[in-house]
Every structure is written in C-alpha cells, then in structure tokens.
Amino acid sequence: MKKIKLDLKNVSPFVDEATVEKYAEKASDFRNDLLNGTGEGSDFLGWVELPSNTPEELVAEIEDVATHFRNTVDVLVVVGIGGSYLGAKAVIDALSHSFDMMTQENENPIILYAGQNINEDYLSELKEVLRGVTFGICVISKSGTTTEPAIAFRVLKALLEEQEGEDASNYIVAITDKEKGALRTLADQKGYKTFVIPDNVGGRYSVLTPVGLLPIACAGFDIKALIAGAKEMQKHLLLTSFESNIAMQYAAFRNALYDEGKKLEILVNYHPKLANISEWWKQLYGESEGKDGKGIFPASVNFTTDLHSMGQYIQDGERTLFETVLSVALPNQEIAIPETEEDLDNLNYLAGKRLDDVNKSAEVATTLAHVDGGVPNFRIIIPRLDAYYLGQLIYFFEFACGLSGYMLGVNPFDQPGVEAYKKNMFALLGKPGFEDETEEINKRIEE
Ligand SMILES: O=P(O)(O)OC[C@H]1O[C@](O)(CO)[C@@H](O)[C@@H]1O
C-alpha cells in the first residue's frame, strides 16, 4: 500500500535553512516526548497509541452497535460539538456520495448533526424533519456537561420518547467519560448503551476512538481500514530521521515559516468532499497552538470554487500566509469532456480530457501563481480518497500537531481559552454557582 507524501518543493525557498535546521534538530526529541510522555500535557497522549492498541473486541462491539442502528433507523442524529463531532463528519463526508440523499441504493441511515450550535431555527427544523421518522441518537460529550449538545439532546430525546415510548432508550447510544459528568449519570440511569472516551484522549484527538468510529461505522464505512491506515502512518512516524519523517518535516517547516512572519495557514483542497477535513483540522491546530499570545491561525478554502472569491486576497493581499494543499492523486470516478461539432463554447481544445486533468492543471497553475505571489505552498499527496488513506492523513496531522505545538513552546493538549465565553454565558444565563459572575457581568452590561 502507498503512503501519503509531503512535498516541500514550494516551501523550502521561503525559509532560512538554519531556522529549519534549528527545528529539525529538536524534532526527534519532541517525537520522543510524544512517544514517552515526557513533554507538556502528557496526560493527554492516549491518541498516540490508538491505532496499534485499539482492541479488536472494541471494534467488533462498535460494528455490532452500528449494525443495530443500520437495521433499525432511517436517520441517525450525531449530537456533539468540536472534537465530539468534527472528525466523524469529516470522514463521513469525505467517503459519502456527494448526492447521498438523492441515491436510491442508500442502505445506511442518513447521518445528521445537532448540538454543534444553539440555533433555534436549526433545531426546530431538525425536529420537523424527524417527526414521524424512525431515528436514533448518538450523543457524544467527553465532559458530559457541554451546554450545546446537552440542550440538543434534551430536545431530541423528548421527541424520540414521544415517538418510541418506553423503547426510546434502544435508539440511543451515549459516548462519554467512564464515570464523570451529567451524560454518564443520565446514560446509566436510563440504561443507554454507552462507549467510553478514554481519559487520556482529548476531544480534538478522539476521532479514532468510538467518538469517530461509531458514527462512521453507522454511516456504513470501513472503520478497520481507517484504523489500518492510521496504524501504517503511526509506524512510519516512528522513524527518527528528519529526512524520512513527514510529520517532523511539516512541523519544522511550518514553525520556520511562522518565524518568517507567516502567521496564517490555509488548508486548501481541490475536492469538495474534503471541506470538512478542513473543519476538523482547524480545531486540531487552532485549539492546540493558539495560546499564550502565539500560534498560526488555521483557515481553509475549497478550490477552485474559492479562487473566484478568496483567490484575489491569497494572490495579492497581506503576505502573512502560507498554504497547505491536499492533493488527491486519483479520483474514484471518471468523466471526460465531450466534443461538440459546433464548438460554440470554444471548449473543443479540451475534448477527451478527463475533468481531473483540468483540475490538476488548475492546482499546478494556482500553486505556481501563489508561490510567485509570495505564498509558500506545502503539498500533501493523498493516493486516493478512501478510508485507509484518510486514516493515514488523520494520524499524520495529529502527530505533526503535537510536534508543532512543542516546537512553538506551548502545551498542544489543553484549551484554557475556551472557558472564557462559557463563564460569561453561564453568568448571563444565571447558572447556579455563578452568582458573583452574574452580578459582575450585569453591572458591566448596564454601564
Ligand atoms: O466532548 P465535550 O466535553 O462535550 O467537549 C466538546 C468540545 O468542547 C471543547 O472542550 C471546547 O469547549 C473542545 O475541546 C471539545 O472538543
């Protein structure tokens, strides 16, 4: 089997060799910190060994529960926010037919999402489409106390109970901490089927635990292939030499770019199915690195679509950005451009060419133009879009993120900044225990 590759050709000219060397020298130590738990945040390194250590029995249990849902429901609502849904959505969207809801042969439940916002229209409309439909709920929260998914679950559970009566609990699975949190208490009391999120795996690193694996299996995709791909990458990233370790290279070069004033990284795809891989990646890198007044800001675009909107800025705006292009080597489908006799649209010069040839030309053309415009370009080559290579990609990004955070000098496994909005919101809503904050925030608003 092939491996995903990292092409540095269009990054190297933008960085000082000595700076890269500085990070490259440290890369091996940081790699050891990840493997041996000797760096900051070492309580949250459970993800490092997940691909090689996930027990077969757990995979079989996930597949059994997925089969139960695939046989009993038409829709599965995944309730979660951040790392508790982004990985599953990223993989499911990458592997699904682009027009899934229009295909007749879909034997798997439609996967919908809730709890990733607090919007009243969204949840009302979701309830509207679920009314009268056989649906299940997969509620995911590591802490078991996050407000957004807790509200959505309460609302959807009420609808499910209204429709299924005493049987409702057979349509619910909860993925949460083994003993802590409100969701654990509720699940135990109601007798829901549960899966555990290991203590030592943070939300944004949890896609290869039941958090990602169960929804992906319910959608009908091959979780064993996903894990096998991740395992292959895990083996590869054990390599100690900088020249052969693509995670060390990516981490070192992006930190060198940061030192050169490139403060913003744009993850680029030329494949619409990868759009949500970018959303997952943004949380992974944003929450891991954006702290202590530092960190590359992760952004994303979908090309060629966004070349007709953001293309102008990337080519010509502030020179503080670099791109990381996800390039899928081979499409899974084939379509050639037809020839017409009249050639009224002047496209006969492309007749017979595959669409992918045109897409690849756009990719090469754009990369060259952006490099000429002062935008360094990493290129990650994914042999094809399937579960195995997505597993490789996920593990590569996770490992590189850990390394990159250490190179930046931050703890890549905490997210203290996320608490600030929560504290204010609880104060505004008058949550018990936040009385002093409520008084303070009300004064501030009235001023
Ligand atoms: O799984 P939980 O505990 O509901 O958390 C969801 C998300 O919220 C955060 O904790 C941020 O508030 C993320 O790190 C996490 O992925």
Ligand as a Chemical Component Dictionary entry (heavy atoms), coordinates in Angstrom:
data_LIG
# 
_chem_comp.id                   LIG 
_chem_comp.type                 NON-POLYMER 
_chem_comp.pdbx_formal_charge   0 
_chem_comp.three_letter_code    LIG 
# 
loop_
_chem_comp_atom.comp_id 
_chem_comp_atom.atom_id 
_chem_comp_atom.alt_atom_id 
_chem_comp_atom.type_symbol 
_chem_comp_atom.charge 
_chem_comp_atom.model_Cartn_x 
_chem_comp_atom.model_Cartn_y 
_chem_comp_atom.model_Cartn_z 
_chem_comp_atom.pdbx_ordinal 
LIG O1 O1 O 0 -16.880 16.447 24.328 1  
LIG P1 P1 P 0 -17.192 17.672 25.116 2  
LIG O2 O2 O 0 -16.724 17.572 26.523 3  
LIG O3 O3 O 0 -18.654 17.989 25.037 4  
LIG O4 O4 O 0 -16.401 18.874 24.502 5  
LIG C1 C1 C 0 -16.613 19.300 23.187 6  
LIG C2 C2 C 0 -15.598 20.295 22.737 7  
LIG O5 O5 O 0 -15.594 21.421 23.599 8  
LIG C3 C3 C 0 -14.271 21.789 23.918 9  
LIG O6 O6 O 0 -13.959 21.302 25.181 10 
LIG C4 C4 C 0 -14.098 23.273 23.937 11 
LIG O7 O7 O 0 -15.019 23.834 24.792 12 
LIG C5 C5 C 0 -13.442 21.103 22.848 13 
LIG O8 O8 O 0 -12.129 20.955 23.227 14 
LIG C6 C6 C 0 -14.186 19.821 22.694 15 
LIG O9 O9 O 0 -13.847 19.143 21.508 16 
# 
loop_
_chem_comp_bond.comp_id 
_chem_comp_bond.atom_id_1 
_chem_comp_bond.atom_id_2 
_chem_comp_bond.value_order 
_chem_comp_bond.pdbx_ordinal 
LIG O1 P1 DOUB 1  
LIG P1 O2 SING 2  
LIG P1 O3 SING 3  
LIG P1 O4 SING 4  
LIG O4 C1 SING 5  
LIG C1 C2 SING 6  
LIG C2 O5 SING 7  
LIG C2 C6 SING 8  
LIG O5 C3 SING 9  
LIG C3 O6 SING 10 
LIG C3 C4 SING 11 
LIG C3 C5 SING 12 
LIG C4 O7 SING 13 
LIG C5 O8 SING 14 
LIG C5 C6 SING 15 
LIG C6 O9 SING 16 
# 
